[in-house]
Amino acid sequence: MKNKGIYVHIPFCVRKCAYCDFLSFPAGDELKKAYTGRLLKEIADGSAVSEGQTVDSIFIGGGTPSVPEAADIVRILEQIKKSCIVTADAEISIEANPGTVTEEKLALYREAGINRISFGAQSFNDDELKLLGRIHRSGDISECFEAARRAGFENINLDLMTGLPGQTKEVWSETLDKAIGLSPEHISVYSLIIEEGTAFYGRYHGADDIRAKGGTQSLLPSEEEERLMVVRGAERLAEAGYAQYEISNYAREGYECRHNLKYWLREDYLGFGLGAASCLGNFRYKNTSDMKEYLEAEDIRKDREYLTAEEELSEAIFLGLRLNLGVDIKELEKEYGADASCYLEWTEKMLDEGLLIKKGENIALSGRGRDLANYVWSGYV
Ligand code: SF4
């Protein structure tokens, strides 16, 4: 039996960023306490792990898990360790934001066994950070990074963003250089997506259309400009010793995120907390996203579904292709017991167009395929 992963969602943030459509919001102390209590109950009640089953990755994400008191995070981890068999070498990650960690918090995280920390840096340019509505400034990133090192964190990730309004390739290069200068073990690079319901949606939605129609609005980098930033970023990261292992993720050797790999490899994971998703073989469900219901209802599991073998296979190919390693379709066919012949035509076409390449028995996205991933997915059956 393979080890499972556990995800714990902490939805609280100091304030809402202008681009954010994650399940996150500011909250008072009373709600934070009630939430921790419900989370502890959910973990204790949950048939988290069947007898003998082990967990080798825990990811505390958000929101901003560094917003609640560290004591709450410690209690959550203690409960997980009571409910499950956590392996001695488990990767235990927490997401944190600059401006919300203290030396004391970091020390408590380490004492509780957290061995990986992921900082939402996003940019090292203060104007960009302000525009994004982040609570931190560039200097805070270096400060919390150094504090995490002093606390003993030997595995640190920095999240960065491209495609920001007004972002030039020079500003992006500076951000990248400053991130590399801190020498984290892992760097994630995400493209800004203008999501409905965010403050950015009101400001920037349709900016491309306006530009295309000859308007003067050039608030967002064009698709091509952004693509070049991502490509240049990948080259710069490779020069600095960070190998790309997934579309948005780069790591020093041996520091690939074990927990996130479970998502892309379609391995089992359990999610606890508001809106958290779980996937156990062909069964999956998602907790309610309604806080009142989460706190008060007995049964909080929604959207239960059992995937067919064909659906599992399709998902395994789609997710696995995000990894540089790619997928062995024949192996997946055997694993899921579904017929993969319907993918042959698509695979051949993408190989011909140079968007997929062969890596031994595997097929994987080529460099150009990664740049044009949306096109590749659009042709996917
Ligand atoms: S800190 Fe992250 S989760 Fe919180 S509002 Fe900002 S982007 Fe969203």
Residues whose N, C-alpha, C, O or C-beta is under 5 A from the ligand:
A	BS01	SF4	C13 R15 K16 C17 C20 F22 S24 G62 G63 T64
